Amino acid sequence: MSVLAAFLVQPAEPSPSPSICCSDPTLPPPASLAETGYSPVINMFMDARMGRFSEGFSPNPTLSAHVAKAIVEGLQGENTPLGAEGYLPDFNRTIAALGKHYAGYGDPAGGLNSAAAAATNQTVQEVYLKPWRSFAWAGGRAVMASHQTTNGIPMHANRKMLTDQLRG
């Protein structure tokens, strides 16, 4: 058994691999439904020293974009664009996808959680935002900002990334 297969079969801690699994849509919904699923975790980890490395899907932005889209569609159903037609088309069978942690979280200086992102603006645009675009185009409903500093600006105060790019 490969190391990857062993990790997927018996993870040492909760990881996103179980969230990729699909459920049977013919089964009745559970008795109590959450309104929001804290998934997908769209962390593009580039430094294996980071303690939360196992939370990400892949350092490959294309693969992470496909997985993010699939999770949104699995949680919310396909073709759930935002608009006046309602929050979600079938609230009894779907939950809102909340992507986290926006953006550039997986490349901290020195591999330390919460350290400033070591990524350049070009890397953020070309690598880290690719899966976030896929998440948004799939109709993801909510975003949790990351807690690091990117390009010298704390993410929670980063108007360019949170307002201009994310909402723009």
Beta strands, then each sheet from edge to edge (+ up, - down):
strand 1: 36-37
strand 2: 96-102
strand 3: 142-145
strand 4: 149-150
strand 5: 153-154
sheet 1: 1+ 2+ 3+
sheet 2: 4+ 5-
end
